[in-house]
């Protein structure tokens, strides 16, 4: 089932599900629709929506438009309201510009204790849509901000990003943008989300709280590269490079927390640095061979500069 046929089927399922005994809780801006037997989850959802909005009203104005959260009784109901068939690990989807949040019941989650975090995460997406222009807000920063504010996956992120760093499988900035553009709706927490949260936390720490929020607000009127240049004095690729240089610290923390010996870890970094240096030298020799053969060398000036021998020598750039 593909394309228009799937869309029509999901729309019909949503209409049927919505009319099948849905009950409602209403308080101010918030409307929580829930199936029979899910009143406890609905009450907790309403309280969570009110609490996170009150806590972040000074940064993320909810405005006057209503916000509806619909708790779904089944996978089919969830897919119908989400508008696509999400993986089982996805607990919520936000139709941010419509102020509409779709949720599984806590019992449908692999860990019901994650439910409150899912509600907070999806609400932040709605609030970001009301305070920025989503066409200007990169998906990685949207997801990273939602995770950063909702306090999700902190240690998971540290360990996962450390493994990505040591394995050489971090996304380049362009690949991060490209891969997120191909993602429909939410996805299970994985490499894309871990790197997005790590980069967002780095940007937040580098700019400071006030400048970070000023950057987000400026996305109402300008695209991200222009806003980042104005606020932080750097391009997106320079941001990525600065974040990447900071990751050896993340790797050290991850190694220590996981019980890996510091001296063993430092030895590993020496090996990583050696092979990176060797690869760099190989590239230089290849360019020289091309030049001697009469081929025009394709080489950037920065490639001739001396690399730091070890990751701990590649400290962060000066603050802008």
Secondary structure, DSSP 8 states (H G I E B T S, - for coil): --HHHHHHHHHHHHHHHHHTT-EEEEETTEEEEE-TT-HHHHHHHHHHHHHHHHHHTTTS---SS-EEEEEESSHHHHHHHHTS---TT--EEEEGGGTEEEEE-GGGSSSGGGHHHHHHHHHHHHHHHHHS-TTTS-HHHHHHHHHHHHT-SHHHHHHHHHHHHHHT----HHHHHHHHHT--S---SSHHHHHHHHHHHHHHHHH-HHHHHHHHHHTTTS-HHHHHHHHHS--HHHHHHHHHHTHHHHHHHHHHHTT--HHHHHHHHHHHHHHHHHHHHHHHHHHHHHHHTT------GGGGS---SSGGGS------
